[in-house]
Amino acid sequence: MSFESEIFRNLLEKEVRISPLVRVFLAVIVIVGGLSFFILGGILLFTRPTVAPPHPVAAKLLSLFLSLMGAGFFWVGSQFIRARAVTSYLFSPRARRHCSLVVGLLAVCMLIAASEFQSIQFFANAIALVAFSYWLFPLADR
């Protein structure tokens, strides 16, 4: 394993003590944000805009992505509430591996969108997601 991965693993597995009341408060904020994303994505996905967007397929994909992000935020918020001990990790090794693969898949989708729409912003975001997925995957070994 590379030196950078070891540093990243140590930072992620560093113990942080949070009182249960603060943890529940933060979880409620994350869950409300997740529900907002999910509802907004659903509204945008299933309603028809009065003005046709320049790329209708991209608009539908973005609204689907918003809904999926909302579901992910909701799941993370529920994990905050379910954490029983101070030392319990937010993500299990299996969840870290799945998160890494989902982030890698999102990076591939963003690379395809970058080539389709000739967008440097999509390309830069895809490169950042590839790097994050690369660093997150070895953390699932434990």
Beta strands, then each sheet from edge to edge (+ up, - down):
end
